[in-house]
């Protein structure tokens, strides 16, 4: 899933605090309720943003389409 050079940074944030990824992507903690966290993501349109399960489905569909060519 992650390359050899990838590391995981674990941060603690509270509601209305944010995390910057590079200069263009901001992840904001919108709400915390029980074990659910609602995130807001501000990113340029050129950067795709997906839930992990959606991303995995896209990757499977791409791989399947590649196998058919």
N, CA, C and O atoms as a GROMACS GRO file, in nm:
protein
  276
    1UNK      N    1   0.083  -0.119   0.000
    1UNK     CA    2   0.000   0.000   0.000
    1UNK      C    3   0.087   0.125   0.000
    1UNK      O    4   0.062   0.218  -0.077
    2UNK      N    5   0.189   0.129   0.085
    2UNK     CA    6   0.276   0.244   0.092
    2UNK      C    7   0.415   0.202   0.049
    2UNK      O    8   0.455   0.087   0.071
    3UNK      N    9   0.490   0.294  -0.012
    3UNK     CA   10   0.626   0.265  -0.054
    3UNK      C   11   0.720   0.252   0.065
    3UNK      O   12   0.683   0.285   0.178
    4UNK      N   13   0.840   0.205   0.039
    4UNK     CA   14   0.938   0.185   0.145
    4UNK      C   15   0.971   0.315   0.218
    4UNK      O   16   1.006   0.313   0.336
    5UNK      N   17   0.961   0.427   0.148
    5UNK     CA   18   0.997   0.556   0.206
    5UNK      C   19   0.880   0.621   0.281
    5UNK      O   20   0.899   0.726   0.343
    6UNK      N   21   0.762   0.563   0.275
    6UNK     CA   22   0.645   0.621   0.341
    6UNK      C   23   0.650   0.602   0.491
    6UNK      O   24   0.695   0.498   0.541
    7UNK      N   25   0.606   0.701   0.561
    7UNK     CA   26   0.597   0.697   0.707
    7UNK      C   27   0.457   0.744   0.746
    7UNK      O   28   0.393   0.818   0.671
    8UNK      N   29   0.411   0.702   0.862
    8UNK     CA   30   0.282   0.750   0.910
    8UNK      C   31   0.307   0.848   1.023
    8UNK      O   32   0.375   0.817   1.121
    9UNK      N   33   0.251   0.966   1.009
    9UNK     CA   34   0.256   1.068   1.112
    9UNK      C   35   0.120   1.066   1.182
    9UNK      O   36   0.017   1.083   1.117
   10UNK      N   37   0.119   1.046   1.311
   10UNK     CA   38  -0.005   1.042   1.388
   10UNK      C   39  -0.017   1.173   1.465
   10UNK      O   40   0.072   1.210   1.542
   11UNK      N   41  -0.127   1.244   1.444
   11UNK     CA   42  -0.150   1.373   1.506
   11UNK      C   43  -0.278   1.372   1.587
   11UNK      O   44  -0.372   1.298   1.556
   12UNK      N   45  -0.283   1.454   1.688
   12UNK     CA   46  -0.406   1.475   1.763
   12UNK      C   47  -0.458   1.613   1.727
   12UNK      O   48  -0.386   1.712   1.737
   13UNK      N   49  -0.584   1.620   1.687
   13UNK     CA   50  -0.646   1.746   1.650
   13UNK      C   51  -0.782   1.755   1.717
   13UNK      O   52  -0.841   1.653   1.751
   14UNK      N   53  -0.830   1.874   1.736
   14UNK     CA   54  -0.962   1.896   1.791
   14UNK      C   55  -1.049   1.964   1.685
   14UNK      O   56  -1.000   2.007   1.581
   15UNK      N   57  -1.177   1.973   1.714
   15UNK     CA   58  -1.271   2.035   1.622
   15UNK      C   59  -1.220   2.174   1.582
   15UNK      O   60  -1.169   2.250   1.665
   16UNK      N   61  -1.234   2.205   1.455
   16UNK     CA   62  -1.195   2.331   1.393
   16UNK      C   63  -1.043   2.348   1.379
   16UNK      O   64  -0.998   2.455   1.336
   17UNK      N   65  -0.965   2.247   1.413
   17UNK     CA   66  -0.822   2.251   1.386
   17UNK      C   67  -0.797   2.182   1.252
   17UNK      O   68  -0.883   2.109   1.202
   18UNK      N   69  -0.680   2.206   1.195
   18UNK     CA   70  -0.655   2.149   1.063
   18UNK      C   71  -0.513   2.096   1.050
   18UNK      O   72  -0.428   2.116   1.138
   19UNK      N   73  -0.491   2.030   0.939
   19UNK     CA   74  -0.362   1.972   0.902
   19UNK      C   75  -0.336   2.016   0.759
   19UNK      O   76  -0.425   2.010   0.674
   20UNK      N   77  -0.215   2.060   0.731
   20UNK     CA   78  -0.176   2.096   0.594
   20UNK      C   79  -0.093   1.983   0.534
   20UNK      O   80  -0.006   1.927   0.600
   21UNK      N   81  -0.122   1.951   0.410
   21UNK     CA   82  -0.041   1.856   0.334
   21UNK      C   83   0.017   1.936   0.218
   21UNK      O   84  -0.055   1.974   0.125
   22UNK      N   85   0.145   1.960   0.224
   22UNK     CA   86   0.208   2.048   0.125
   22UNK      C   87   0.150   2.189   0.140
   22UNK      O   88   0.108   2.228   0.249
   23UNK      N   89   0.149   2.262   0.032
   23UNK     CA   90   0.098   2.399   0.033
   23UNK      C   91  -0.047   2.409  -0.013
   23UNK      O   92  -0.108   2.515   0.000
   24UNK      N   93  -0.104   2.301  -0.066
   24UNK     CA   94  -0.232   2.312  -0.134
   24UNK      C   95  -0.346   2.232  -0.074
   24UNK      O   96  -0.461   2.252  -0.112
   25UNK      N   97  -0.318   2.142   0.019
   25UNK     CA   98  -0.424   2.056   0.073
   25UNK      C   99  -0.437   2.081   0.223
   25UNK      O  100  -0.340   2.073   0.299
   26UNK      N  101  -0.559   2.113   0.264
   26UNK     CA  102  -0.588   2.133   0.406
   26UNK      C  103  -0.698   2.037   0.448
   26UNK      O  104  -0.801   2.027   0.381
   27UNK      N  105  -0.677   1.968   0.558
   27UNK     CA  106  -0.777   1.878   0.614
   27UNK      C  107  -0.822   1.939   0.746
   27UNK      O  108  -0.741   1.962   0.836
   28UNK      N  109  -0.951   1.964   0.757
   28UNK     CA  110  -1.008   2.032   0.873
   28UNK      C  111  -1.096   1.934   0.951
   28UNK      O  112  -1.176   1.862   0.891
   29UNK      N  113  -1.082   1.931   1.083
   29UNK     CA  114  -1.170   1.851   1.167
   29UNK      C  115  -1.298   1.932   1.183
   29UNK      O  116  -1.300   2.034   1.253
   30UNK      N  117  -1.405   1.887   1.119
   30UNK     CA  118  -1.532   1.960   1.119
   30UNK      C  119  -1.615   1.925   1.242
   30UNK      O  120  -1.676   2.012   1.304
   31UNK      N  121  -1.616   1.796   1.277
   31UNK     CA  122  -1.698   1.752   1.389
   31UNK      C  123  -1.646   1.620   1.443
   31UNK      O  124  -1.594   1.538   1.368
   32UNK      N  125  -1.661   1.600   1.572
   32UNK     CA  126  -1.627   1.472   1.635
   32UNK      C  127  -1.748   1.431   1.719
   32UNK      O  128  -1.793   1.506   1.806
   33UNK      N  129  -1.800   1.311   1.690
   33UNK     CA  130  -1.915   1.261   1.765
   33UNK      C  131  -1.892   1.114   1.792
   33UNK      O  132  -1.901   1.031   1.702
   34UNK      N  133  -1.864   1.082   1.918
   34UNK     CA  134  -1.836   0.942   1.953
   34UNK      C  135  -1.710   0.895   1.882
   34UNK      O  136  -1.604   0.956   1.894
   35UNK      N  137  -1.724   0.785   1.808
   35UNK     CA  138  -1.609   0.732   1.735
   35UNK      C  139  -1.604   0.777   1.589
   35UNK      O  140  -1.528   0.722   1.510
   36UNK      N  141  -1.685   0.876   1.554
   36UNK     CA  142  -1.689   0.927   1.416
   36UNK      C  143  -1.628   1.066   1.410
   36UNK      O  144  -1.654   1.151   1.496
   37UNK      N  145  -1.547   1.087   1.309
   37UNK     CA  146  -1.484   1.216   1.285
   37UNK      C  147  -1.526   1.264   1.148
   37UNK      O  148  -1.513   1.190   1.050
   38UNK      N  149  -1.575   1.385   1.138
   38UNK     CA  150  -1.614   1.443   1.008
   38UNK      C  151  -1.502   1.536   0.965
   38UNK      O  152  -1.464   1.628   1.038
   39UNK      N  153  -1.449   1.512   0.845
   39UNK     CA  154  -1.339   1.589   0.792
   39UNK      C  155  -1.385   1.676   0.676
   39UNK      O  156  -1.472   1.638   0.599
   40UNK      N  157  -1.326   1.793   0.665
   40UNK     CA  158  -1.342   1.878   0.548
   40UNK      C  159  -1.208   1.883   0.477
   40UNK      O  160  -1.105   1.897   0.542
   41UNK      N  161  -1.209   1.872   0.346
   41UNK     CA  162  -1.084   1.871   0.270
   41UNK      C  163  -1.088   1.981   0.166
   41UNK      O  164  -1.179   1.986   0.083
   42UNK      N  165  -0.990   2.069   0.172
   42UNK     CA  166  -0.977   2.176   0.073
   42UNK      C  167  -0.856   2.140  -0.012
   42UNK      O  168  -0.744   2.130   0.038
   43UNK      N  169  -0.880   2.120  -0.142
   43UNK     CA  170  -0.772   2.080  -0.233
   43UNK      C  171  -0.805   2.132  -0.373
   43UNK      O  172  -0.922   2.148  -0.408
   44UNK      N  173  -0.702   2.158  -0.451
   44UNK     CA  174  -0.727   2.200  -0.590
   44UNK      C  175  -0.800   2.090  -0.666
   44UNK      O  176  -0.787   1.972  -0.634
   45UNK      N  177  -0.876   2.128  -0.765
   45UNK     CA  178  -0.950   2.031  -0.845
   45UNK      C  179  -0.860   1.931  -0.915
   45UNK      O  180  -0.906   1.823  -0.954
   46UNK      N  181  -0.733   1.964  -0.932
   46UNK     CA  182  -0.640   1.874  -1.001
   46UNK      C  183  -0.593   1.759  -0.911
   46UNK      O  184  -0.527   1.667  -0.959
   47UNK      N  185  -0.626   1.765  -0.782
   47UNK     CA  186  -0.587   1.659  -0.689
   47UNK      C  187  -0.711   1.578  -0.655
   47UNK      O  188  -0.801   1.629  -0.588
   48UNK      N  189  -0.718   1.452  -0.699
   48UNK     CA  190  -0.835   1.370  -0.667
   48UNK      C  191  -0.841   1.340  -0.517
   48UNK      O  192  -0.738   1.312  -0.454
   49UNK      N  193  -0.959   1.346  -0.461
   49UNK     CA  194  -0.980   1.314  -0.319
   49UNK      C  195  -1.092   1.212  -0.312
   49UNK      O  196  -1.203   1.238  -0.359
   50UNK      N  197  -1.064   1.096  -0.254
   50UNK     CA  198  -1.162   0.988  -0.245
   50UNK      C  199  -1.156   0.924  -0.107
   50UNK      O  200  -1.053   0.928  -0.041
   51UNK      N  201  -1.267   0.866  -0.064
   51UNK     CA  202  -1.263   0.774   0.050
   51UNK      C  203  -1.179   0.655   0.007
   51UNK      O  204  -1.172   0.623  -0.112
   52UNK      N  205  -1.115   0.589   0.104
   52UNK     CA  206  -1.027   0.476   0.071
   52UNK      C  207  -1.100   0.367  -0.006
   52UNK      O  208  -1.047   0.312  -0.103
   53UNK      N  209  -1.223   0.334   0.036
   53UNK     CA  210  -1.295   0.225  -0.033
   53UNK      C  211  -1.327   0.263  -0.177
   53UNK      O  212  -1.329   0.176  -0.264
   54UNK      N  213  -1.352   0.391  -0.204
   54UNK     CA  214  -1.376   0.438  -0.341
   54UNK      C  215  -1.248   0.432  -0.421
   54UNK      O  216  -1.248   0.388  -0.536
   55UNK      N  217  -1.138   0.475  -0.362
   55UNK     CA  218  -1.008   0.470  -0.428
   55UNK      C  219  -0.972   0.326  -0.466
   55UNK      O  220  -0.930   0.300  -0.578
   56UNK      N  221  -0.990   0.232  -0.372
   56UNK     CA  222  -0.961   0.092  -0.400
   56UNK      C  223  -1.045   0.039  -0.516
   56UNK      O  224  -0.995  -0.035  -0.600
   57UNK      N  225  -1.173   0.076  -0.519
   57UNK     CA  226  -1.262   0.032  -0.628
   57UNK      C  227  -1.213   0.088  -0.762
   57UNK      O  228  -1.211   0.016  -0.862
   58UNK      N  229  -1.175   0.214  -0.764
   58UNK     CA  230  -1.123   0.275  -0.888
   58UNK      C  231  -0.998   0.200  -0.934
   58UNK      O  232  -0.983   0.172  -1.053
   59UNK      N  233  -0.910   0.168  -0.841
   59UNK     CA  234  -0.787   0.097  -0.877
   59UNK      C  235  -0.817  -0.041  -0.933
   59UNK      O  236  -0.755  -0.084  -1.030
   60UNK      N  237  -0.912  -0.112  -0.871
   60UNK     CA  238  -0.951  -0.245  -0.922
   60UNK      C  239  -1.009  -0.234  -1.062
   60UNK      O  240  -0.977  -0.316  -1.150
   61UNK      N  241  -1.094  -0.133  -1.085
   61UNK     CA  242  -1.155  -0.116  -1.217
   61UNK      C  243  -1.049  -0.081  -1.322
   61UNK      O  244  -1.057  -0.128  -1.435
   62UNK      N  245  -0.952   0.000  -1.285
   62UNK     CA  246  -0.843   0.034  -1.378
   62UNK      C  247  -0.761  -0.090  -1.412
   62UNK      O  248  -0.725  -0.112  -1.527
   63UNK      N  249  -0.731  -0.170  -1.310
   63UNK     CA  250  -0.653  -0.292  -1.332
   63UNK      C  251  -0.730  -0.389  -1.423
   63UNK      O  252  -0.673  -0.451  -1.513
   64UNK      N  253  -0.860  -0.401  -1.398
   64UNK     CA  254  -0.944  -0.489  -1.479
   64UNK      C  255  -0.949  -0.439  -1.623
   64UNK      O  256  -0.940  -0.519  -1.716
   65UNK      N  257  -0.964  -0.309  -1.643
   65UNK     CA  258  -0.968  -0.252  -1.777
   65UNK      C  259  -0.834  -0.273  -1.847
   65UNK      O  260  -0.831  -0.298  -1.967
   66UNK      N  261  -0.725  -0.264  -1.773
   66UNK     CA  262  -0.592  -0.288  -1.831
   66UNK      C  263  -0.573  -0.430  -1.872
   66UNK      O  264  -0.505  -0.458  -1.971
   67UNK      N  265  -0.632  -0.524  -1.798
   67UNK     CA  266  -0.622  -0.666  -1.830
   67UNK      C  267  -0.700  -0.700  -1.958
   67UNK      O  268  -0.666  -0.794  -2.029
   68UNK      N  269  -0.803  -0.622  -1.987
   68UNK     CA  270  -0.887  -0.650  -2.102
   68UNK      C  271  -0.829  -0.594  -2.232
   68UNK      O  272  -0.876  -0.629  -2.340
   69UNK      N  273  -0.728  -0.509  -2.221
   69UNK     CA  274  -0.669  -0.451  -2.342
   69UNK      C  275  -0.557  -0.535  -2.396
   69UNK      O  276  -0.496  -0.500  -2.498
   0.00000   0.00000   0.00000
